[in-house]
């Protein structure tokens, strides 16, 4: 416990961590203030006009669905019918996750129910970046300046020391994530009540939002662990930053171009970003353009990667990095 307490004090005392916390607060404040300034409570006339527009959009959807059914029965010319799929369920309004609503046609009005999920993803993006930078700098700075060597003189058990550092980091990030989420969510809930509209927040709205939040916190911890592990392997904070930049440029951008040019089937399966998306959102909806290369008419090239695959790949990659970091730290000369 003394080791953990000492590490927690060292983490809190770091100027870089304090700077990152300040920047996190500023980013949240700017997002909230921008939303507040750009929103207003709608008038009865605005609501009536938006409601009529939503009704017309739903009627257009129903009309497209009926036209598809007519095409299936052979009631349309062949050149017009071939633009519809064999299965008209994709146009069925009853099978859509969400029908057009009044809030969709209100301009300059913050709707909590509609904007909560994008705002939550933005929150998690902030926290993931924060976690990675803090995780990498926390161990990287100690290794570069000799702080770890001094600590090992007091506590000469390498794996215990490194484990305490990682555990302290993850515990602190969990606390920061919870507190930041409460403040961030409370601010936008208040904006929805006073300067916008709350929208439809019944049913599974809050449970589904809570599930995304829980996945996001897990993602923050995983990314922070990855930053910690890479910095441990490279003995520098810069090693983690350089590795991520190299991966993003060479693999996520470079390989993506190669995949498009060569026409590799399901090229997105080779990108880590795909599995981040699958884990955080519950499933990644992708398209494989090679499926429809020799198909005329309508062709569905979409496929789905579930959260189970996303979590498995992330755990495998980050778990491997962490094991390698502990093994390297245990064996090598730290001086």
Order of alpha helices (4+ residues) and beta strands (2+ residues): alpha-alpha-alpha-alpha-alpha-alpha-alpha-alpha-alpha-alpha-alpha-beta-beta-alpha
